[in-house]
Amino acid sequence: MQWTLVIPLKALSRAKSRLSDTAADGLRPGLALAFAQDTVAAALACPAVGDVAVVTGDVLAGRELAALGARIVPDEPGGGLNAALTHAASVVRARSPQSPLAALNADLPALRPLELARVLDAAAEFPRAFLPDAAGIGTTLLAASPNRELLPAFGPDSRSRHRTSGAAELLLPDVSSVRQDVDTGADLRAALTLGVGPRTAAVVERLNAA
């Protein structure tokens, strides 16, 4: 089973504001882009993934992620994360209606392809399913079978909101790289402990040398 992944990415200039304790404002866009690049590269290397679509209105991010092999879907609604995901889902479903679909966070710099494959294999057992983040409050992945709408409810307390929406919660061992999103300095340190991708590692090295 080959999944289509939709990865949302906001404008780099507005991304990762909570990392101000780790990186100066001028460096945060570079970190956000590196996170997305490592996430997309790992997703494309996953044996269960057939296509990755990034929904973004950021020109630089779109160019860099397309160079990795992602398809870029313009963020036409401009109505926030859930609107962007709903729009992108309709675009990719028009092209691949029989492919299962999953929304994946763009800030998973430690993502490992085989762990992502395990999550997607588990999600395939349900009409809709989600994976909670490492903090146990948010969501890093929301999946839907070909005949189901994605119905994204990302944002504050999205774990509770996705559970209430009827999506099955995936409680899997040994998939920490798929759960470790990065919003704060503590999150970044946790991701670094897991082992981040080369682009994130390079940016963090420059930050440490500054």
C-alpha positions in Angstrom: 0.0 0.0 0.0 1.4 3.3 -1.1 0.4 6.4 0.9 0.2 10.0 -0.2 1.5 12.3 2.5 0.5 15.9 2.8 2.9 18.1 4.8 1.8 21.6 5.7 4.4 24.4 6.1 3.7 28.0 7.0 5.8 30.9 5.8 9.3 30.5 7.1 9.3 34.1 8.4 6.5 33.2 10.8 7.6 29.6 11.7 8.8 28.4 15.0 8.3 31.5 17.1 8.6 29.4 20.3 12.2 28.6 19.4 13.3 32.1 20.4 15.0 30.6 23.5 17.2 28.6 21.1 17.8 30.7 18.0 17.7 34.4 17.2 14.8 35.6 15.1 16.9 35.8 12.0 18.0 32.2 12.3 14.6 30.6 13.0 13.6 30.5 9.3 16.7 28.4 8.5 15.9 26.0 11.3 12.2 25.7 10.1 13.4 25.0 6.6 15.9 22.4 7.7 13.3 20.6 9.8 11.0 20.5 6.7 13.8 19.3 4.4 14.8 16.4 6.8 11.1 15.5 7.3 10.4 15.4 3.5 13.6 13.5 2.7 12.8 10.8 5.3 9.2 10.6 4.2 10.2 10.1 0.6 12.6 7.4 1.7 9.8 5.5 3.5 8.8 2.3 1.6 5.2 2.9 2.4 5.1 6.3 0.8 4.4 6.8 -2.9 4.0 10.6 -3.0 4.7 13.6 -0.8 2.8 16.9 -1.3 3.9 20.0 0.6 1.3 22.7 1.0 2.9 26.1 1.4 2.8 29.6 0.2 6.5 30.2 0.9 8.5 30.5 -2.3 11.9 29.5 -0.9 10.5 26.5 1.0 8.6 25.4 -2.1 11.7 25.5 -4.3 13.9 23.7 -1.8 11.4 21.0 -1.0 10.5 20.5 -4.7 14.2 19.9 -5.3 14.0 16.9 -2.9 11.2 15.4 -4.9 8.1 16.8 -3.1 5.1 18.0 -5.0 4.2 21.6 -4.0 0.5 22.6 -3.5 0.0 26.3 -3.1 -1.7 27.3 0.1 -4.6 28.9 -1.7 -7.2 29.3 1.1 -4.8 31.1 3.4 -7.1 30.2 6.2 -4.7 28.4 8.6 -3.4 24.9 9.0 -6.7 22.9 8.8 -7.9 24.8 5.8 -4.6 24.3 4.1 -4.7 20.5 4.8 -8.3 20.2 3.6 -7.4 22.1 0.4 -4.3 20.0 -0.3 -6.2 16.8 0.5 -8.7 17.6 -2.2 -5.9 18.3 -4.7 -4.0 15.1 -4.1 -7.2 13.0 -4.0 -8.2 14.3 -7.4 -4.9 12.9 -8.7 -4.8 9.7 -6.6 -8.3 8.9 -5.4 -7.4 5.3 -4.4 -4.4 6.2 -2.3 -4.7 6.4 1.4 -3.8 9.8 2.7 -2.0 11.1 5.7 -1.2 14.6 7.0 2.3 14.7 8.6 3.9 17.6 10.5 6.8 19.4 8.9 8.9 19.6 12.1 10.0 16.1 12.5 13.8 16.4 11.9 14.6 13.0 13.6 12.1 11.2 11.4 13.1 7.6 10.5 11.6 6.0 7.3 11.0 2.6 8.9 9.3 4.0 12.0 7.0 6.1 9.7 6.3 2.9 7.8 5.2 1.1 11.0 2.9 4.0 11.8 1.3 4.0 8.4 0.9 0.2 8.4 -1.0 0.5 11.7 -3.1 3.4 10.4 -4.2 1.2 7.5 -6.2 -0.9 9.8 -8.7 2.0 10.5 -10.8 4.4 8.4 -9.1 7.3 10.2 -6.3 7.2 12.7 -3.8 9.6 14.3 -0.5 9.5 16.2 -0.1 11.7 19.3 3.0 13.8 19.6 5.7 13.2 22.2 4.1 15.6 24.7 0.8 13.7 24.5 -1.2 16.8 23.7 -0.9 17.3 20.0 -0.8 15.2 16.8 2.0 14.5 14.4 0.1 12.3 11.9 -3.5 12.0 10.8 -4.4 9.3 8.3 -7.5 8.5 6.3 -8.4 5.5 4.0 -9.2 6.2 0.4 -13.0 6.4 1.0 -12.8 8.7 4.0 -12.3 12.4 4.5 -9.2 13.5 6.4 -11.1 16.0 8.7 -8.1 17.6 10.2 -8.4 19.2 13.7 -4.9 20.3 14.3 -4.2 23.1 16.8 -4.4 23.2 20.6 -5.3 19.9 22.2 -5.5 18.2 18.8 -5.0 14.8 20.4 -8.3 15.2 22.2 -10.0 16.7 19.2 -8.9 14.0 16.8 -10.0 11.3 19.3 -13.4 13.0 19.6 -13.8 13.2 15.9 -13.7 9.4 15.7 -10.2 8.8 14.6 -8.4 5.8 16.2 -5.5 6.7 18.4 -2.3 4.8 17.5 -0.4 3.8 20.6 2.7 2.2 19.2 6.1 1.5 20.8 9.4 2.5 19.2 8.1 5.2 16.9 9.6 8.2 18.8 11.0 9.8 15.7 7.5 10.2 14.3 6.2 11.7 17.5 9.0 14.1 18.3 8.0 17.4 16.7 9.9 20.5 17.5 8.3 23.7 18.9 10.6 24.6 21.7 14.2 24.4 22.7 13.5 21.4 24.8 11.9 19.6 21.9 14.9 20.3 19.7 17.2 18.9 22.4 15.0 15.7 22.5 15.2 15.4 18.7 18.9 15.8 18.7 19.1 13.0 21.2 17.2 10.8 18.8 19.4 11.9 16.0 18.3 14.5 13.5 18.8 14.6 9.7 21.8 16.2 8.1 20.2 19.6 7.3 19.1 20.2 10.8 22.4 19.0 12.2 24.2 21.5 10.0 22.1 24.4 11.1 22.4 23.5 14.8 26.2 23.2 14.4 26.2 26.7 13.0 24.1 27.9 15.9 26.4 26.4 18.4 29.4 27.9 16.7 27.8 31.4 16.7 
